[in-house]
């Protein structure tokens, strides 16, 4: 029974992760932000994002938080040394 539950969870949750990544990708693309890396752990995604404009990153965080299905957080938006780009590691949890 435990094995059947595990198989069911994987079948049910795998497509859900795909839908979440698709929704986030749409929001990210609308702001012209680049994704360097995506890490997935259970119900949390960590996105390493880069943008030429700090405001775009801030607006993206607001967009994700207003979506309603996600809790979003980041420790900082930092300007990369000797670069025109800003970066942030953004954590998105499914509520």
VOBA-1610 file (N, C-alpha, C; in pm, whole numbers, padded with zeros to 5 digits, always signed):
BEGIN
Unk+00083-00119+00000Unk+00000+00000+00000Unk+00088+00126+00000Unk+00196+00123+00077Unk+00286+00238+00083Unk+00344+00267-00056Unk+00385+00163-00124Unk+00442+00178-00258Unk+00339+00237-00354Unk+00216+00190-00345Unk+00110+00243-00431Unk+00086+00392-00404Unk+00089+00431-00277Unk+00073+00571-00242Unk+00188+00656-00296Unk+00309+00604-00288Unk+00425+00675-00341Unk+00415+00693-00492Unk+00374+00589-00562Unk+00358+00596-00707Unk+00250+00697-00743Unk+00139+00693-00671Unk+00031+00788-00697Unk+00077+00931-00673Unk+00149+00955-00564Unk+00198+01090-00533Unk+00289+01141-00645Unk+00377+01055-00694Unk+00468+01096-00801Unk+00391+01128-00928Unk+00291+01047-00961Unk+00212+01071-01082Unk+00131+01199-01068Unk+00078+01225-00951Unk-00006+01343-00930Unk+00076+01470-00919Unk+00191+01462-00854Unk+00270+01583-00828Unk+00360+01621-00944Unk+00404+01527-01024Unk+00496+01558-01133Unk+00436+01655-01233Unk+00314+01630-01284Unk+00256+01728-01377Unk+00233+01863-01311Unk+00204+01864-01181Unk+00181+01989-01109Unk+00307+02074-01109Unk+00423+02013-01091Unk+00548+02087-01096Unk+00569+02149-01233Unk+00533+02076-01337Unk+00544+02129-01472Unk+00456+02251-01492Unk+00335+02246-01439Unk+00243+02361-01451Unk+00297+02481-01374Unk+00353+02457-01257Unk+00408+02566-01176Unk+00526+02630-01248Unk+00615+02549-01302Unk+00731+02603-01374Unk+00684+02682-01495Unk+00582+02635-01564Unk+00528+02706-01679Unk+00472+02843-01638Unk+00394+02847-01530Unk+00338+02974-01482Unk+00448+03072-01443Unk+00549+03022-01371Unk+00659+03109-01329Unk+00741+03156-01449Unk+00761+03068-01546Unk+00837+03106-01666Unk+00766+03218-01742Unk+00634+03211-01747Unk+00557+03316-01813Unk+00578+03450-01743Unk+00568+03450-01610Unk+00588+03574-01533Unk+00731+03627-01550Unk+00828+03538-01549Unk+00969+03577-01564Unk+00993+03636-01703Unk+00940+03572-01805Unk+00959+03621-01942Unk+00892+03756-01965Unk+00777+03778-01901Unk+00708+03907-01915Unk+00795+04022-01864Unk+00882+03996-01769Unk+00968+04098-01711Unk+01106+04103-01777Unk+01133+04013-01869Unk+01263+04012-01937Unk+01378+03971-01849Unk+01351+03882-01755Unk+01451+03834-01660Unk+01505+03699-01707Unk+01631+03674-01682Unk+01695+03548-01722Unk+01706+03455-01600Unk+01690+03325-01627Unk+01703+03222-01523Unk+01838+03154-01541Unk+01919+03155-01436Unk+02048+03085-01441Unk+02035+02942-01396Unk+01948+02919-01296Unk+01937+02785-01239Unk+01802+02768-01170Unk+01751+02645-01171Unk+01629+02610-01098Unk+01661+02488-01012Unk+01630+02499-00884Unk+01642+02385-00792Unk+01503+02351-00741Unk+01469+02222-00743Unk+01336+02179-00699Unk+01351+02086-00580Unk+01286+02122-00470Unk+01280+02038-00350Unk+01135+02031-00305Unk+01078+01912-00306Unk+00940+01889-00264Unk+00846+01998-00317Unk+00800+02089-00229Unk+00705+02192-00271Unk+00770+02330-00279Unk+00902+02333-00298Unk+00973+02461-00306Unk+01067+02463-00426Unk+01062+02575-00499Unk+01152+02599-00611Unk+01245+02713-00573Unk+01371+02700-00604Unk+01465+02811-00587Unk+01515+02849-00726Unk+01488+02974-00762Unk+01524+03026-00893Unk+01639+03123-00878Unk+01747+03100-00950Unk+01857+03196-00954Unk+01833+03285-01075Unk+01800+03412-01047Unk+01758+03505-01152Unk+01860+03616-01173Unk+01866+03667-01298Unk+01957+03776-01334Unk+01880+03875-01420Unk+01901+04004-01391Unk+01836+04109-01468Unk+01925+04232-01475Unk+01910+04310-01581Unk+01982+04437-01591Unk+01920+04544-01503Unk+01799+04519-01457Unk+01724+04621-01385Unk+01673+04564-01252Unk+01712+04626-01143Unk+01670+04580-01010Unk+01517+04588-00996Unk+01458+04690-01055Unk+01314+04710-01045Unk+01237+04593-01107Unk+01288+04537-01215Unk+01221+04422-01278Unk+01215+04303-01183Unk+01324+04280-01109Unk+01325+04170-01012Unk+01222+04196-00902Unk+01217+04319-00853Unk+01122+04355-00748Unk+00978+04338-00798Unk+00952+04382-00920Unk+00818+04368-00977Unk+00781+04221-00996Unk+00878+04138-01033Unk+00852+03996-01047Unk+00812+03935-00913Unk+00880+03971-00806Unk+00845+03921-00673Unk+00701+03959-00638Unk+00663+04082-00669Unk+00525+04126-00644Unk+00427+04045-00729Unk+00460+04024-00857Unk+00373+03946-00946Unk+00349+03806-00890Unk+00456+03741-00847Unk+00444+03604-00795Unk+00363+03603-00666Unk+00388+03699-00577Unk+00317+03702-00448Unk+00168+03733-00467Unk+00134+03813-00568Unk-00007+03845-00595Unk-00080+03731-00665Unk-00004+03634-00714Unk-00065+03521-00785Unk-00157+03443-00692Unk-00125+03436-00564Unk-00212+03371-00466Unk-00177+03229-00431Unk-00123+03152-00526Unk-00093+03012-00500Unk+00048+02992-00443Unk+00127+03100-00440Unk+00267+03088-00404Unk+00306+03183-00291Unk+00401+03137-00211Unk+00468+03224-00115Unk+00608+03246-00171Unk+00650+03370-00182Unk+00779+03402-00244Unk+00867+03477-00146Unk+00997+03449-00152Unk+01091+03521-00065Unk+01229+03524-00130Unk+01305+03625-00091Unk+01444+03635-00131Unk+01519+03706-00021Unk+01646+03675-00005Unk+01726+03741+00098Unk+01775+03877+00051Unk+01812+03884-00079Unk+01862+04011-00131Unk+01861+04011-00283Unk+01864+04132-00335Unk+01889+04154-00476Unk+02022+04227-00481Unk+02123+04161-00537Unk+02260+04214-00532Unk+02310+04247-00671Unk+02385+04355-00681Unk+02450+04390-00808Unk+02578+04308-00818Unk+02594+04241-00929Unk+02713+04159-00951Unk+02833+04251-00970Unk+02944+04214-00909Unk+03065+04294-00918Unk+03109+04313-01062Unk+03149+04435-01092Unk+03200+04471-01225Unk+03106+04424-01336Unk+02975+04442-01313Unk+02876+04398-01409Unk+02759+04496-01410Unk+02680+04488-01513Unk+02559+04569-01522Unk+02436+04495-01470Unk+02457+04373-01420Unk+02346+04286-01385Unk+02324+04278-01234Unk+02198+04251-01200Unk+02156+04224-01063Unk+02115+04078-01055Unk+02138+04016-00940Unk+02099+03876-00925Unk+02026+03856-00793Unk+01946+03749-00789Unk+01874+03714-00668Unk+01838+03566-00674Unk+01848+03500-00560Unk+01799+03363-00546Unk+01660+03373-00482Unk+01560+03339-00559Unk+01420+03355-00517Unk+01363+03218-00484Unk+01305+03207-00363Unk+01239+03083-00322Unk+01089+03098-00340Unk+01031+02999-00406Unk+00885+03000-00430Unk+00829+02870-00373Unk+00736+02885-00279Unk+00672+02768-00218Unk+00526+02764-00262Unk+00478+02644-00287Unk+00338+02625-00322Unk+00258+02621-00191Unk+00155+02704-00186Unk+00072+02709-00064Unk-00023+02591-00057
//
